[in-house]
Amino acid sequence: MPRTTDDVKVESATAHHNRLRQAFLLGRMEQRRDINNGVNSVIVSVVLAALACAGCVGYSFITHVLTSGGQ
């Protein structure tokens, strides 16, 4: 089904409106990319820290059980 010029105009206006709203709420595109990259780094760091803590707690628990003789 061919697209009418009205459909194209409405879709273009909707896309423009969405871009303006995102720019207003989130700032310029360059800033958004920096923030997103920073957030990803923080999330990865927190996950790695949680895994390291879990590994340390598990190691401590196992060594405690083995040294106490299971009592």
CHARMM-style PDB file with segment names, atoms N, HN, CA, C and O in Angstrom:
ATOM      1  N   MET     1       0.844  -1.170   0.000  1.00  0.00      PROA
ATOM      2  CA  MET     1       0.000   0.000   0.000  1.00  0.00      PROA
ATOM      3  C   MET     1       0.895   1.241   0.000  1.00  0.00      PROA
ATOM      4  O   MET     1       1.737   1.382   0.887  1.00  0.00      PROA
ATOM      5  N   PRO     2       0.738   2.129  -0.956  1.00  0.00      PROA
ATOM      6  CA  PRO     2       1.585   3.315  -1.031  1.00  0.00      PROA
ATOM      7  C   PRO     2       1.266   4.291   0.111  1.00  0.00      PROA
ATOM      8  O   PRO     2       0.125   4.427   0.553  1.00  0.00      PROA
ATOM      9  N   ARG     3       2.307   4.942   0.550  1.00  0.00      PROA
ATOM     10  HN  ARG     3       3.233   4.831   0.190  1.00  0.00      PROA
ATOM     11  CA  ARG     3       2.136   5.905   1.641  1.00  0.00      PROA
ATOM     12  C   ARG     3       1.740   7.257   1.068  1.00  0.00      PROA
ATOM     13  O   ARG     3       2.287   7.706   0.061  1.00  0.00      PROA
ATOM     14  N   THR     4       0.803   7.882   1.709  1.00  0.00      PROA
ATOM     15  HN  THR     4       0.358   7.518   2.527  1.00  0.00      PROA
ATOM     16  CA  THR     4       0.383   9.203   1.255  1.00  0.00      PROA
ATOM     17  C   THR     4       1.305  10.253   1.853  1.00  0.00      PROA
ATOM     18  O   THR     4       2.008   9.996   2.831  1.00  0.00      PROA
ATOM     19  N   THR     5       1.293  11.427   1.259  1.00  0.00      PROA
ATOM     20  HN  THR     5       0.723  11.635   0.465  1.00  0.00      PROA
ATOM     21  CA  THR     5       2.155  12.496   1.760  1.00  0.00      PROA
ATOM     22  C   THR     5       1.745  12.913   3.165  1.00  0.00      PROA
ATOM     23  O   THR     5       2.588  13.335   3.957  1.00  0.00      PROA
ATOM     24  N   ASP     6       0.464  12.799   3.483  1.00  0.00      PROA
ATOM     25  HN  ASP     6      -0.221  12.456   2.840  1.00  0.00      PROA
ATOM     26  CA  ASP     6       0.010  13.150   4.832  1.00  0.00      PROA
ATOM     27  C   ASP     6       0.594  12.192   5.866  1.00  0.00      PROA
ATOM     28  O   ASP     6       1.005  12.616   6.946  1.00  0.00      PROA
ATOM     29  N   ASP     7       0.631  10.915   5.540  1.00  0.00      PROA
ATOM     30  HN  ASP     7       0.297  10.571   4.662  1.00  0.00      PROA
ATOM     31  CA  ASP     7       1.209   9.938   6.460  1.00  0.00      PROA
ATOM     32  C   ASP     7       2.688  10.217   6.710  1.00  0.00      PROA
ATOM     33  O   ASP     7       3.171  10.110   7.837  1.00  0.00      PROA
ATOM     34  N   VAL     8       3.392  10.573   5.649  1.00  0.00      PROA
ATOM     35  HN  VAL     8       2.999  10.660   4.733  1.00  0.00      PROA
ATOM     36  CA  VAL     8       4.817  10.877   5.766  1.00  0.00      PROA
ATOM     37  C   VAL     8       5.019  12.110   6.637  1.00  0.00      PROA
ATOM     38  O   VAL     8       5.919  12.139   7.477  1.00  0.00      PROA
ATOM     39  N   LYS     9       4.191  13.123   6.441  1.00  0.00      PROA
ATOM     40  HN  LYS     9       3.460  13.100   5.759  1.00  0.00      PROA
ATOM     41  CA  LYS     9       4.308  14.353   7.230  1.00  0.00      PROA
ATOM     42  C   LYS     9       4.002  14.091   8.704  1.00  0.00      PROA
ATOM     43  O   LYS     9       4.701  14.600   9.580  1.00  0.00      PROA
ATOM     44  N   VAL    10       2.984  13.317   8.979  1.00  0.00      PROA
ATOM     45  HN  VAL    10       2.416  12.903   8.267  1.00  0.00      PROA
ATOM     46  CA  VAL    10       2.627  13.012  10.366  1.00  0.00      PROA
ATOM     47  C   VAL    10       3.743  12.210  11.031  1.00  0.00      PROA
ATOM     48  O   VAL    10       4.103  12.476  12.177  1.00  0.00      PROA
ATOM     49  N   GLU    11       4.278  11.246  10.327  1.00  0.00      PROA
ATOM     50  HN  GLU    11       3.986  11.030   9.395  1.00  0.00      PROA
ATOM     51  CA  GLU    11       5.358  10.435  10.885  1.00  0.00      PROA
ATOM     52  C   GLU    11       6.603  11.278  11.131  1.00  0.00      PROA
ATOM     53  O   GLU    11       7.281  11.108  12.145  1.00  0.00      PROA
ATOM     54  N   SER    12       6.905  12.184  10.209  1.00  0.00      PROA
ATOM     55  HN  SER    12       6.355  12.322   9.385  1.00  0.00      PROA
ATOM     56  CA  SER    12       8.053  13.070  10.364  1.00  0.00      PROA
ATOM     57  C   SER    12       7.869  14.002  11.557  1.00  0.00      PROA
ATOM     58  O   SER    12       8.802  14.217  12.330  1.00  0.00      PROA
ATOM     59  N   ALA    13       6.676  14.552  11.706  1.00  0.00      PROA
ATOM     60  HN  ALA    13       5.917  14.377  11.078  1.00  0.00      PROA
ATOM     61  CA  ALA    13       6.400  15.442  12.834  1.00  0.00      PROA
ATOM     62  C   ALA    13       6.480  14.687  14.155  1.00  0.00      PROA
ATOM     63  O   ALA    13       6.962  15.228  15.151  1.00  0.00      PROA
ATOM     64  N   THR    14       6.014  13.448  14.171  1.00  0.00      PROA
ATOM     65  HN  THR    14       5.622  13.008  13.362  1.00  0.00      PROA
ATOM     66  CA  THR    14       6.085  12.635  15.388  1.00  0.00      PROA
ATOM     67  C   THR    14       7.531  12.348  15.769  1.00  0.00      PROA
ATOM     68  O   THR    14       7.903  12.439  16.939  1.00  0.00      PROA
ATOM     69  N   ALA    15       8.334  12.005  14.788  1.00  0.00      PROA
ATOM     70  HN  ALA    15       8.032  11.931  13.838  1.00  0.00      PROA
ATOM     71  CA  ALA    15       9.751  11.738  15.056  1.00  0.00      PROA
ATOM     72  C   ALA    15      10.450  13.000  15.552  1.00  0.00      PROA
ATOM     73  O   ALA    15      11.257  12.937  16.480  1.00  0.00      PROA
ATOM     74  N   HSD    16      10.153  14.122  14.953  1.00  0.00      PROA
ATOM     75  HN  HSD    16       9.498  14.173  14.199  1.00  0.00      PROA
ATOM     76  CA  HSD    16      10.746  15.387  15.373  1.00  0.00      PROA
ATOM     77  C   HSD    16      10.318  15.729  16.805  1.00  0.00      PROA
ATOM     78  O   HSD    16      11.135  16.170  17.613  1.00  0.00      PROA
ATOM     79  N   HSD    17       9.061  15.528  17.105  1.00  0.00      PROA
ATOM     80  HN  HSD    17       8.397  15.170  16.449  1.00  0.00      PROA
ATOM     81  CA  HSD    17       8.545  15.799  18.447  1.00  0.00      PROA
ATOM     82  C   HSD    17       9.241  14.904  19.480  1.00  0.00      PROA
ATOM     83  O   HSD    17       9.607  15.369  20.559  1.00  0.00      PROA
ATOM     84  N   ASN    18       9.421  13.641  19.153  1.00  0.00      PROA
ATOM     85  HN  ASN    18       9.124  13.263  18.276  1.00  0.00      PROA
ATOM     86  CA  ASN    18      10.098  12.720  20.067  1.00  0.00      PROA
ATOM     87  C   ASN    18      11.544  13.135  20.301  1.00  0.00      PROA
ATOM     88  O   ASN    18      12.028  13.081  21.431  1.00  0.00      PROA
ATOM     89  N   ARG    19      12.239  13.549  19.243  1.00  0.00      PROA
ATOM     90  HN  ARG    19      11.846  13.593  18.325  1.00  0.00      PROA
ATOM     91  CA  ARG    19      13.623  13.995  19.388  1.00  0.00      PROA
ATOM     92  C   ARG    19      13.718  15.251  20.241  1.00  0.00      PROA
ATOM     93  O   ARG    19      14.622  15.367  21.069  1.00  0.00      PROA
ATOM     94  N   LEU    20      12.803  16.187  20.051  1.00  0.00      PROA
ATOM     95  HN  LEU    20      12.069  16.092  19.378  1.00  0.00      PROA
ATOM     96  CA  LEU    20      12.800  17.402  20.860  1.00  0.00      PROA
ATOM     97  C   LEU    20      12.534  17.092  22.334  1.00  0.00      PROA
ATOM     98  O   LEU    20      13.177  17.657  23.218  1.00  0.00      PROA
ATOM     99  N   ARG    21      11.589  16.196  22.590  1.00  0.00      PROA
ATOM    100  HN  ARG    21      11.066  15.737  21.872  1.00  0.00      PROA
ATOM    101  CA  ARG    21      11.271  15.825  23.968  1.00  0.00      PROA
ATOM    102  C   ARG    21      12.470  15.153  24.638  1.00  0.00      PROA
ATOM    103  O   ARG    21      12.778  15.451  25.792  1.00  0.00      PROA
ATOM    104  N   GLN    22      13.146  14.256  23.931  1.00  0.00      PROA
ATOM    105  HN  GLN    22      12.896  14.014  22.993  1.00  0.00      PROA
ATOM    106  CA  GLN    22      14.320  13.598  24.494  1.00  0.00      PROA
ATOM    107  C   GLN    22      15.448  14.589  24.730  1.00  0.00      PROA
ATOM    108  O   GLN    22      16.152  14.493  25.735  1.00  0.00      PROA
ATOM    109  N   ALA    23      15.632  15.535  23.827  1.00  0.00      PROA
ATOM    110  HN  ALA    23      15.060  15.613  23.011  1.00  0.00      PROA
ATOM    111  CA  ALA    23      16.670  16.549  24.007  1.00  0.00      PROA
ATOM    112  C   ALA    23      16.355  17.421  25.215  1.00  0.00      PROA
ATOM    113  O   ALA    23      17.259  17.802  25.959  1.00  0.00      PROA
ATOM    114  N   PHE    24      15.091  17.737  25.413  1.00  0.00      PROA
ATOM    115  HN  PHE    24      14.357  17.428  24.809  1.00  0.00      PROA
ATOM    116  CA  PHE    24      14.705  18.556  26.560  1.00  0.00      PROA
ATOM    117  C   PHE    24      14.910  17.801  27.866  1.00  0.00      PROA
ATOM    118  O   PHE    24      15.412  18.366  28.838  1.00  0.00      PROA
ATOM    119  N   LEU    25      14.529  16.540  27.896  1.00  0.00      PROA
ATOM    120  HN  LEU    25      14.121  16.081  27.107  1.00  0.00      PROA
ATOM    121  CA  LEU    25      14.616  15.767  29.128  1.00  0.00      PROA
ATOM    122  C   LEU    25      16.029  15.288  29.430  1.00  0.00      PROA
ATOM    123  O   LEU    25      16.439  15.276  30.591  1.00  0.00      PROA
ATOM    124  N   LEU    26      16.781  14.893  28.407  1.00  0.00      PROA
ATOM    125  HN  LEU    26      16.448  14.903  27.464  1.00  0.00      PROA
ATOM    126  CA  LEU    26      18.063  14.234  28.630  1.00  0.00      PROA
ATOM    127  C   LEU    26      19.272  15.071  28.242  1.00  0.00      PROA
ATOM    128  O   LEU    26      20.398  14.683  28.552  1.00  0.00      PROA
ATOM    129  N   GLY    27      19.085  16.188  27.586  1.00  0.00      PROA
ATOM    130  HN  GLY    27      18.170  16.503  27.334  1.00  0.00      PROA
ATOM    131  CA  GLY    27      20.213  17.017  27.192  1.00  0.00      PROA
ATOM    132  C   GLY    27      20.685  16.703  25.781  1.00  0.00      PROA
ATOM    133  O   GLY    27      20.053  15.952  25.038  1.00  0.00      PROA
ATOM    134  N   ARG    28      21.813  17.300  25.441  1.00  0.00      PROA
ATOM    135  HN  ARG    28      22.327  17.909  26.045  1.00  0.00      PROA
ATOM    136  CA  ARG    28      22.360  17.128  24.092  1.00  0.00      PROA
ATOM    137  C   ARG    28      22.812  15.692  23.882  1.00  0.00      PROA
ATOM    138  O   ARG    28      23.075  14.961  24.837  1.00  0.00      PROA
ATOM    139  N   MET    29      22.897  15.303  22.621  1.00  0.00      PROA
ATOM    140  HN  MET    29      22.684  15.897  21.845  1.00  0.00      PROA
ATOM    141  CA  MET    29      23.249  13.926  22.272  1.00  0.00      PROA
ATOM    142  C   MET    29      24.639  13.556  22.801  1.00  0.00      PROA
ATOM    143  O   MET    29      24.840  12.442  23.285  1.00  0.00      PROA
ATOM    144  N   GLU    30      25.592  14.481  22.711  1.00  0.00      PROA
ATOM    145  HN  GLU    30      25.429  15.386  22.318  1.00  0.00      PROA
ATOM    146  CA  GLU    30      26.943  14.191  23.193  1.00  0.00      PROA
ATOM    147  C   GLU    30      26.933  13.907  24.691  1.00  0.00      PROA
ATOM    148  O   GLU    30      27.632  13.007  25.158  1.00  0.00      PROA
ATOM    149  N   GLN    31      26.149  14.665  25.440  1.00  0.00      PROA
ATOM    150  HN  GLN    31      25.582  15.396  25.060  1.00  0.00      PROA
ATOM    151  CA  GLN    31      26.061  14.461  26.885  1.00  0.00      PROA
ATOM    152  C   GLN    31      25.379  13.142  27.205  1.00  0.00      PROA
ATOM    153  O   GLN    31      25.786  12.440  28.131  1.00  0.00      PROA
ATOM    154  N   ARG    32      24.349  12.800  26.452  1.00  0.00      PROA
ATOM    155  HN  ARG    32      24.018  13.370  25.700  1.00  0.00      PROA
ATOM    156  CA  ARG    32      23.646  11.542  26.701  1.00  0.00      PROA
ATOM    157  C   ARG    32      24.561  10.357  26.474  1.00  0.00      PROA
ATOM    158  O   ARG    32      24.523   9.395  27.242  1.00  0.00      PROA
ATOM    159  N   ARG    33      25.374  10.403  25.447  1.00  0.00      PROA
ATOM    160  HN  ARG    33      25.405  11.183  24.823  1.00  0.00      PROA
ATOM    161  CA  ARG    33      26.287   9.292  25.182  1.00  0.00      PROA
ATOM    162  C   ARG    33      27.298   9.148  26.303  1.00  0.00      PROA
ATOM    163  O   ARG    33      27.606   8.029  26.713  1.00  0.00      PROA
ATOM    164  N   ASP    34      27.823  10.264  26.808  1.00  0.00      PROA
ATOM    165  HN  ASP    34      27.573  11.173  26.475  1.00  0.00      PROA
ATOM    166  CA  ASP    34      28.779  10.199  27.910  1.00  0.00      PROA
ATOM    167  C   ASP    34      28.130   9.634  29.165  1.00  0.00      PROA
ATOM    168  O   ASP    34      28.725   8.811  29.860  1.00  0.00      PROA
ATOM    169  N   ILE    35      26.914  10.074  29.451  1.00  0.00      PROA
ATOM    170  HN  ILE    35      26.431  10.743  28.886  1.00  0.00      PROA
ATOM    171  CA  ILE    35      26.217   9.589  30.638  1.00  0.00      PROA
ATOM    172  C   ILE    35      25.921   8.104  30.499  1.00  0.00      PROA
ATOM    173  O   ILE    35      26.119   7.344  31.448  1.00  0.00      PROA
ATOM    174  N   ASN    36      25.451   7.679  29.336  1.00  0.00      PROA
ATOM    175  HN  ASN    36      25.290   8.296  28.565  1.00  0.00      PROA
ATOM    176  CA  ASN    36      25.146   6.263  29.138  1.00  0.00      PROA
ATOM    177  C   ASN    36      26.400   5.413  29.286  1.00  0.00      PROA
ATOM    178  O   ASN    36      26.346   4.349  29.903  1.00  0.00      PROA
ATOM    179  N   ASN    37      27.523   5.852  28.739  1.00  0.00      PROA
ATOM    180  HN  ASN    37      27.567   6.717  28.238  1.00  0.00      PROA
ATOM    181  CA  ASN    37      28.759   5.103  28.878  1.00  0.00      PROA
ATOM    182  C   ASN    37      29.188   5.051  30.332  1.00  0.00      PROA
ATOM    183  O   ASN    37      29.681   4.020  30.790  1.00  0.00      PROA
ATOM    184  N   GLY    38      29.013   6.143  31.068  1.00  0.00      PROA
ATOM    185  HN  GLY    38      28.613   6.981  30.696  1.00  0.00      PROA
ATOM    186  CA  GLY    38      29.362   6.167  32.487  1.00  0.00      PROA
ATOM    187  C   GLY    38      28.473   5.233  33.294  1.00  0.00      PROA
ATOM    188  O   GLY    38      28.949   4.541  34.194  1.00  0.00      PROA
ATOM    189  N   VAL    39      27.200   5.213  32.978  1.00  0.00      PROA
ATOM    190  HN  VAL    39      26.813   5.775  32.246  1.00  0.00      PROA
ATOM    191  CA  VAL    39      26.267   4.339  33.692  1.00  0.00      PROA
ATOM    192  C   VAL    39      26.615   2.878  33.426  1.00  0.00      PROA
ATOM    193  O   VAL    39      26.589   2.056  34.342  1.00  0.00      PROA
ATOM    194  N   ASN    40      26.936   2.554  32.190  1.00  0.00      PROA
ATOM    195  HN  ASN    40      26.957   3.222  31.446  1.00  0.00      PROA
ATOM    196  CA  ASN    40      27.318   1.178  31.868  1.00  0.00      PROA
ATOM    197  C   ASN    40      28.569   0.773  32.633  1.00  0.00      PROA
ATOM    198  O   ASN    40      28.653  -0.353  33.125  1.00  0.00      PROA
ATOM    199  N   SER    41      29.536   1.666  32.741  1.00  0.00      PROA
ATOM    200  HN  SER    41      29.468   2.580  32.342  1.00  0.00      PROA
ATOM    201  CA  SER    41      30.758   1.363  33.479  1.00  0.00      PROA
ATOM    202  C   SER    41      30.464   1.134  34.955  1.00  0.00      PROA
ATOM    203  O   SER    41      31.033   0.232  35.571  1.00  0.00      PROA
ATOM    204  N   VAL    42      29.585   1.938  35.520  1.00  0.00      PROA
ATOM    205  HN  VAL    42      29.123   2.671  35.020  1.00  0.00      PROA
ATOM    206  CA  VAL    42      29.239   1.786  36.930  1.00  0.00      PROA
ATOM    207  C   VAL    42      28.533   0.450  37.156  1.00  0.00      PROA
ATOM    208  O   VAL    42      28.834  -0.254  38.121  1.00  0.00      PROA
ATOM    209  N   ILE    43      27.612   0.102  36.289  1.00  0.00      PROA
ATOM    210  HN  ILE    43      27.367   0.673  35.505  1.00  0.00      PROA
ATOM    211  CA  ILE    43      26.884  -1.160  36.444  1.00  0.00      PROA
ATOM    212  C   ILE    43      27.842  -2.338  36.348  1.00  0.00      PROA
ATOM    213  O   ILE    43      27.764  -3.262  37.158  1.00  0.00      PROA
ATOM    214  N   VAL    44      28.739  -2.320  35.377  1.00  0.00      PROA
ATOM    215  HN  VAL    44      28.801  -1.570  34.719  1.00  0.00      PROA
ATOM    216  CA  VAL    44      29.708  -3.406  35.237  1.00  0.00      PROA
ATOM    217  C   VAL    44      30.607  -3.473  36.463  1.00  0.00      PROA
ATOM    218  O   VAL    44      30.915  -4.566  36.938  1.00  0.00      PROA
ATOM    219  N   SER    45      31.031  -2.335  36.979  1.00  0.00      PROA
ATOM    220  HN  SER    45      30.781  -1.448  36.593  1.00  0.00      PROA
ATOM    221  CA  SER    45      31.881  -2.307  38.160  1.00  0.00      PROA
ATOM    222  C   SER    45      31.172  -2.873  39.383  1.00  0.00      PROA
ATOM    223  O   SER    45      31.770  -3.618  40.159  1.00  0.00      PROA
ATOM    224  N   VAL    46      29.907  -2.525  39.558  1.00  0.00      PROA
ATOM    225  HN  VAL    46      29.421  -1.920  38.928  1.00  0.00      PROA
ATOM    226  CA  VAL    46      29.144  -3.034  40.705  1.00  0.00      PROA
ATOM    227  C   VAL    46      28.974  -4.544  40.603  1.00  0.00      PROA
ATOM    228  O   VAL    46      29.098  -5.248  41.604  1.00  0.00      PROA
ATOM    229  N   VAL    47      28.692  -5.044  39.412  1.00  0.00      PROA
ATOM    230  HN  VAL    47      28.592  -4.472  38.598  1.00  0.00      PROA
ATOM    231  CA  VAL    47      28.526  -6.487  39.227  1.00  0.00      PROA
ATOM    232  C   VAL    47      29.841  -7.212  39.517  1.00  0.00      PROA
ATOM    233  O   VAL    47      29.838  -8.245  40.186  1.00  0.00      PROA
ATOM    234  N   LEU    48      30.953  -6.689  39.028  1.00  0.00      PROA
ATOM    235  HN  LEU    48      30.955  -5.850  38.485  1.00  0.00      PROA
ATOM    236  CA  LEU    48      32.253  -7.321  39.288  1.00  0.00      PROA
ATOM    237  C   LEU    48      32.603  -7.270  40.772  1.00  0.00      PROA
ATOM    238  O   LEU    48      33.151  -8.232  41.310  1.00  0.00      PROA
ATOM    239  N   ALA    49      32.294  -6.163  41.433  1.00  0.00      PROA
ATOM    240  HN  ALA    49      31.849  -5.382  40.996  1.00  0.00      PROA
ATOM    241  CA  ALA    49      32.553  -6.063  42.869  1.00  0.00      PROA
ATOM    242  C   ALA    49      31.694  -7.064  43.646  1.00  0.00      PROA
ATOM    243  O   ALA    49      32.172  -7.679  44.599  1.00  0.00      PROA
ATOM    244  N   ALA    50      30.440  -7.229  43.248  1.00  0.00      PROA
ATOM    245  HN  ALA    50      30.052  -6.729  42.474  1.00  0.00      PROA
ATOM    246  CA  ALA    50      29.570  -8.193  43.914  1.00  0.00      PROA
ATOM    247  C   ALA    50      30.086  -9.615  43.725  1.00  0.00      PROA
ATOM    248  O   ALA    50      30.047 -10.416  44.659  1.00  0.00      PROA
ATOM    249  N   LEU    51      30.564  -9.932  42.537  1.00  0.00      PROA
ATOM    250  HN  LEU    51      30.595  -9.281  41.779  1.00  0.00      PROA
ATOM    251  CA  LEU    51      31.125 -11.262  42.296  1.00  0.00      PROA
ATOM    252  C   LEU    51      32.383 -11.490  43.124  1.00  0.00      PROA
ATOM    253  O   LEU    51      32.583 -12.581  43.657  1.00  0.00      PROA
ATOM    254  N   ALA    52      33.230 -10.476  43.237  1.00  0.00      PROA
ATOM    255  HN  ALA    52      33.068  -9.590  42.804  1.00  0.00      PROA
ATOM    256  CA  ALA    52      34.446 -10.597  44.048  1.00  0.00      PROA
ATOM    257  C   ALA    52      34.087 -10.798  45.516  1.00  0.00      PROA
ATOM    258  O   ALA    52      34.700 -11.624  46.194  1.00  0.00      PROA
ATOM    259  N   CYS    53      33.105 -10.057  46.013  1.00  0.00      PROA
ATOM    260  HN  CYS    53      32.607  -9.386  45.462  1.00  0.00      PROA
ATOM    261  CA  CYS    53      32.670 -10.213  47.407  1.00  0.00      PROA
ATOM    262  C   CYS    53      32.083 -11.600  47.639  1.00  0.00      PROA
ATOM    263  O   CYS    53      32.375 -12.234  48.653  1.00  0.00      PROA
ATOM    264  N   ALA    54      31.269 -12.069  46.723  1.00  0.00      PROA
ATOM    265  HN  ALA    54      31.031 -11.554  45.900  1.00  0.00      PROA
ATOM    266  CA  ALA    54      30.681 -13.399  46.865  1.00  0.00      PROA
ATOM    267  C   ALA    54      31.765 -14.468  46.862  1.00  0.00      PROA
ATOM    268  O   ALA    54      31.683 -15.441  47.612  1.00  0.00      PROA
ATOM    269  N   GLY    55      32.772 -14.292  46.028  1.00  0.00      PROA
ATOM    270  HN  GLY    55      32.838 -13.502  45.418  1.00  0.00      PROA
ATOM    271  CA  GLY    55      33.876 -15.246  45.998  1.00  0.00      PROA
ATOM    272  C   GLY    55      34.652 -15.253  47.310  1.00  0.00      PROA
ATOM    273  O   GLY    55      35.028 -16.317  47.801  1.00  0.00      PROA
ATOM    274  N   CYS    56      34.891 -14.088  47.873  1.00  0.00      PROA
ATOM    275  HN  CYS    56      34.585 -13.224  47.473  1.00  0.00      PROA
ATOM    276  CA  CYS    56      35.614 -13.998  49.148  1.00  0.00      PROA
ATOM    277  C   CYS    56      34.811 -14.627  50.281  1.00  0.00      PROA
ATOM    278  O   CYS    56      35.363 -15.353  51.108  1.00  0.00      PROA
ATOM    279  N   VAL    57      33.509 -14.351  50.321  1.00  0.00      PROA
ATOM    280  HN  VAL    57      33.060 -13.762  49.649  1.00  0.00      PROA
ATOM    281  CA  VAL    57      32.657 -14.927  51.368  1.00  0.00      PROA
ATOM    282  C   VAL    57      32.595 -16.443  51.212  1.00  0.00      PROA
ATOM    283  O   VAL    57      32.665 -17.164  52.207  1.00  0.00      PROA
ATOM    284  N   GLY    58      32.466 -16.931  50.003  1.00  0.00      PROA
ATOM    285  HN  GLY    58      32.409 -16.345  49.194  1.00  0.00      PROA
ATOM    286  CA  GLY    58      32.433 -18.375  49.773  1.00  0.00      PROA
ATOM    287  C   GLY    58      33.731 -19.044  50.171  1.00  0.00      PROA
ATOM    288  O   GLY    58      33.721 -20.108  50.791  1.00  0.00      PROA
ATOM    289  N   TYR    59      34.849 -18.428  49.818  1.00  0.00      PROA
ATOM    290  HN  TYR    59      34.857 -17.564  49.315  1.00  0.00      PROA
ATOM    291  CA  TYR    59      36.147 -18.978  50.183  1.00  0.00      PROA
ATOM    292  C   TYR    59      36.305 -18.999  51.706  1.00  0.00      PROA
ATOM    293  O   TYR    59      36.784 -19.986  52.266  1.00  0.00      PROA
ATOM    294  N   SER    60      35.908 -17.925  52.369  1.00  0.00      PROA
ATOM    295  HN  SER    60      35.519 -17.124  51.914  1.00  0.00      PROA
ATOM    296  CA  SER    60      36.010 -17.852  53.825  1.00  0.00      PROA
ATOM    297  C   SER    60      35.128 -18.911  54.479  1.00  0.00      PROA
ATOM    298  O   SER    60      35.543 -19.552  55.444  1.00  0.00      PROA
ATOM    299  N   PHE    61      33.931 -19.096  53.968  1.00  0.00      PROA
ATOM    300  HN  PHE    61      33.594 -18.575  53.184  1.00  0.00      PROA
ATOM    301  CA  PHE    61      33.018 -20.089  54.534  1.00  0.00      PROA
ATOM    302  C   PHE    61      33.587 -21.498  54.381  1.00  0.00      PROA
ATOM    303  O   PHE    61      33.555 -22.290  55.323  1.00  0.00      PROA
ATOM    304  N   ILE    62      34.099 -21.803  53.212  1.00  0.00      PROA
ATOM    305  HN  ILE    62      34.125 -21.159  52.447  1.00  0.00      PROA
ATOM    306  CA  ILE    62      34.629 -23.149  52.968  1.00  0.00      PROA
ATOM    307  C   ILE    62      35.862 -23.407  53.826  1.00  0.00      PROA
ATOM    308  O   ILE    62      36.002 -24.493  54.390  1.00  0.00      PROA
ATOM    309  N   THR    63      36.752 -22.433  53.932  1.00  0.00      PROA
ATOM    310  HN  THR    63      36.638 -21.552  53.474  1.00  0.00      PROA
ATOM    311  CA  THR    63      37.937 -22.639  54.774  1.00  0.00      PROA
ATOM    312  C   THR    63      37.552 -22.766  56.239  1.00  0.00      PROA
ATOM    313  O   THR    63      38.181 -23.525  56.976  1.00  0.00      PROA
ATOM    314  N   HSD    64      36.536 -22.042  56.674  1.00  0.00      PROA
ATOM    315  HN  HSD    64      36.024 -21.425  56.075  1.00  0.00      PROA
ATOM    316  CA  HSD    64      36.072 -22.149  58.067  1.00  0.00      PROA
ATOM    317  C   HSD    64      35.486 -23.536  58.321  1.00  0.00      PROA
ATOM    318  O   HSD    64      35.767 -24.147  59.352  1.00  0.00      PROA
ATOM    319  N   VAL    65      34.685 -24.030  57.399  1.00  0.00      PROA
ATOM    320  HN  VAL    65      34.458 -23.533  56.561  1.00  0.00      PROA
ATOM    321  CA  VAL    65      34.083 -25.370  57.559  1.00  0.00      PROA
ATOM    322  C   VAL    65      35.171 -26.441  57.570  1.00  0.00      PROA
ATOM    323  O   VAL    65      35.113 -27.368  58.378  1.00  0.00      PROA
ATOM    324  N   LEU    66      36.145 -26.329  56.701  1.00  0.00      PROA
ATOM    325  HN  LEU    66      36.192 -25.576  56.045  1.00  0.00      PROA
ATOM    326  CA  LEU    66      37.200 -27.332  56.633  1.00  0.00      PROA
ATOM    327  C   LEU    66      38.103 -27.292  57.859  1.00  0.00      PROA
ATOM    328  O   LEU    66      38.534 -28.348  58.323  1.00  0.00      PROA
ATOM    329  N   THR    67      38.401 -26.128  58.394  1.00  0.00      PROA
ATOM    330  HN  THR    67      38.051 -25.271  58.017  1.00  0.00      PROA
ATOM    331  CA  THR    67      39.281 -26.039  59.550  1.00  0.00      PROA
ATOM    332  C   THR    67      38.571 -26.402  60.844  1.00  0.00      PROA
ATOM    333  O   THR    67      39.201 -26.882  61.787  1.00  0.00      PROA
ATOM    334  N   SER    68      37.240 -26.173  60.894  1.00  0.00      PROA
ATOM    335  HN  SER    68      36.729 -25.783  60.129  1.00  0.00      PROA
ATOM    336  CA  SER    68      36.525 -26.495  62.136  1.00  0.00      PROA
ATOM    337  C   SER    68      36.120 -27.965  62.162  1.00  0.00      PROA
ATOM    338  O   SER    68      35.578 -28.424  63.168  1.00  0.00      PROA
ATOM    339  N   GLY    69      36.353 -28.687  61.135  1.00  0.00      PROA
ATOM    340  HN  GLY    69      36.794 -28.315  60.318  1.00  0.00      PROA
ATOM    341  CA  GLY    69      36.034 -30.114  61.104  1.00  0.00      PROA
ATOM    342  C   GLY    69      34.565 -30.397  60.949  1.00  0.00      PROA
ATOM    343  O   GLY    69      34.118 -31.489  61.299  1.00  0.00      PROA
ATOM    344  N   GLY    70      33.796 -29.464  60.442  1.00  0.00      PROA
ATOM    345  HN  GLY    70      34.159 -28.576  60.158  1.00  0.00      PROA
ATOM    346  CA  GLY    70      32.380 -29.683  60.196  1.00  0.00      PROA
ATOM    347  C   GLY    70      31.514 -29.560  61.443  1.00  0.00      PROA
ATOM    348  O   GLY    70      30.356 -29.976  61.427  1.00  0.00      PROA
ATOM    349  N   GLN    71      32.049 -28.996  62.525  1.00  0.00      PROA
ATOM    350  HN  GLN    71      32.990 -28.657  62.539  1.00  0.00      PROA
ATOM    351  CA  GLN    71      31.257 -28.864  63.767  1.00  0.00      PROA
ATOM    352  C   GLN    71      30.515 -27.585  63.812  1.00  0.00      PROA
ATOM    353  OT1 GLN    71      29.805 -27.318  64.781  1.00  0.00      PROA
TER     354      GLN     71
END
